[in-house]
Every structure is written in C-alpha cells, then in structure tokens.
Amino acid sequence: MNFRKALLVITVAVLMSVGPAWAGDTVNVNTATAKELQKIDGIGKKTAAKIVAYRNEYGPFKTVEDLMHIKGIGKKRLAKAKNELSVGDEENGKNDDAKHGKADD
C-alpha cells in the first residue's frame, strides 16, 4: 500500500470514530450499555460499569448532573463529558415520572 492510500485509510478511520461527536449525537446514560458509555471522554471501563449498576439499582437518571452520585465522577470529569451525554428527551422523563407516581407539574 502506498503512502497516500495509507494516509487516506487512517483519515477515514479517524473521522468515522469521531463523526458522531461532531454531529452532535449524545449518549443516553439511561439506555447506553457499558461499552457505549466507554466511548465518552473520561469514562473508562470501571466508571461505565458503575453507571450501569447505579442505574439498575436506583432507576433512570433525571439529569446528567446526577452522575455525580457515582463514586469517581466529580465536577471536573462531568464537565469534560457533559456535552456528550443526555438522559433522554423530556417526554421520556415525563413517562418515567408517571411510572414512579410523580406528578407532571
């Protein structure tokens, strides 16, 4: 493979891996697998597993900031990853509240 082809292959691979972040896609912390969470800057294997375990025990996160309930996620780490994370759309949040007996005020 010549140098130009190799450079093209590398460039395409890099763009494919960061493309969703550029497109404004976010990872929903209430539905993502541990593997999907690991794609977020600052979230490794252990932290991703803690997020999934916390979600399974306590239910869905209401806000991205609720991730700070997890040991190892503080203000700095959250600030680094916040733009890549979401808790889903508001309609899902309303449905979740209804399931848990909370009013939609």
Backbone hydrogen bonds, N-H to C=O, Kabsch-Sander energy under -0.5 kcal/mol:
donor,donor_aa,acceptor,acceptor_aa,energy
6,A,2,N,-2.2
7,L,3,F,-2.5
8,L,4,R,-2.4
9,V,5,K,-2.7
10,I,6,A,-2.3
11,T,7,L,-2.5
12,V,8,L,-2.6
13,A,9,V,-2.2
14,V,10,I,-2.4
15,L,11,T,-2.5
16,M,12,V,-2.2
17,S,13,A,-1.6
18,V,14,V,-1.7
19,G,15,L,-1.3
22,W,18,V,-1.7
23,A,19,G,-1.9
24,G,21,A,-0.9
25,D,20,P,-2.0
27,V,84,E,-3.0
28,N,26,T,-0.5
29,V,27,V,-0.7
29,V,86,S,-2.9
31,T,28,N,-1.5
32,A,28,N,-2.4
37,L,33,T,-2.3
38,Q,34,A,-1.6
39,K,36,E,-1.3
40,I,37,L,-1.8
43,I,40,I,-2.2
44,G,42,G,-0.6
48,A,44,G,-2.6
49,A,45,K,-2.0
50,K,46,K,-2.0
51,I,47,T,-2.3
52,V,48,A,-2.2
53,A,49,A,-2.4
54,Y,50,K,-2.6
55,R,51,I,-2.4
56,N,52,V,-2.3
57,E,53,A,-1.9
58,Y,54,Y,-3.1
59,G,55,R,-1.9
66,D,63,T,-1.1
67,L,64,V,-2.0
68,M,65,E,-2.0
69,H,66,D,-1.9
70,I,67,L,-1.9
73,I,70,I,-2.2
74,G,72,G,-0.7
78,L,74,G,-2.5
79,A,75,K,-2.6
80,K,76,K,-1.8
81,A,77,R,-1.5
82,K,78,L,-2.4
84,E,81,A,-2.2
85,L,82,K,-1.5
86,S,27,V,-2.3
87,V,88,G,-0.5
93,G,89,D,-1.7
94,K,90,E,-2.4
95,N,91,E,-2.2
96,D,92,N,-2.7
97,D,93,G,-2.2
98,A,94,K,-2.2
99,K,95,N,-1.9
100,H,96,D,-1.4
101,G,98,A,-1.3
102,K,97,D,-3.0
105,D,103,A,-1.1
